[in-house]
């Protein structure tokens, strides 16, 4: 089962396939994806708030420590 997280502090994270950044607000739900990146970053996807005009929600990357500080397990 993949870990679900709820955002407790707003933050932004880099899109995994580009330089674009996504903004995450308090209450957003995230799901961690399998594995970690080589640089100690975690890959995750937003569960709620899918953007109809963009289609499938992209994957984002954030430092493991920062993600743990700004989220809580659900």
Residue, then its C-alpha position, 0 to 999 in steps of 0.5 A: x500500500x502506498x503512503x498517503x500524506x496530508x499537507x500541514x504547511x503550504x509548499x511548492x515542489x518541482x515537477x519531476x519531468x520539467x522545471x515547473x513547480x506545483x503549489x500545495x496547500x494545507x489539506x491537500x492529499x498526496x500519495x508517495x510513489x515507489x522508490x526514492x530519487x538518487x538525491x534523497x528526494x521523494x516522488x509523489x502525486x497529488x490525490x485531490x485537486x486533479x486539474x481537468x485542463x491538464x489531465x493526469x496529475x504529474x509527479x513532483x519531487x521534494x527533499x525527504x526531510x522537507x516533505x516529512x516536516x510539511x505533511x502528516x500520515x493519513 
